[in-house]
């Protein structure tokens, strides 16, 4: 079953969500965490960018609230480079190396899930 989707609309899943937005000078960050209360699945997203618009987005997914099935990362250049993608670790779209990211460290796990 895909996250947050139920084959039976008469029995919807209960979800909790939390987000954080911060404008850090001319750049910023957005973090989002979504927790499926019925299946314990969760997804966490962390995105940040600098003054020129170059940035990094990381996502982590857990199918059961314990195991992590992987971390996906995408990085891009800013407006001057027409937002060109510089790194993507998701198959089959793998591109570049993480060293090309304007932010070399991501923190998708750092976003806290909402309390149950």
Secondary structure, 3 states (H helix, E strand, C coil): CCCCCCCCCCCCCCEEEEEEEEEECCEEEEEEEEEECCCCCEEEEEEEECCCCCEEEEEEEECCCCCCCEEEEEEECCHHHCCCEEEECCCCCCECCHHHCCCCCCCHHHCCCCCC
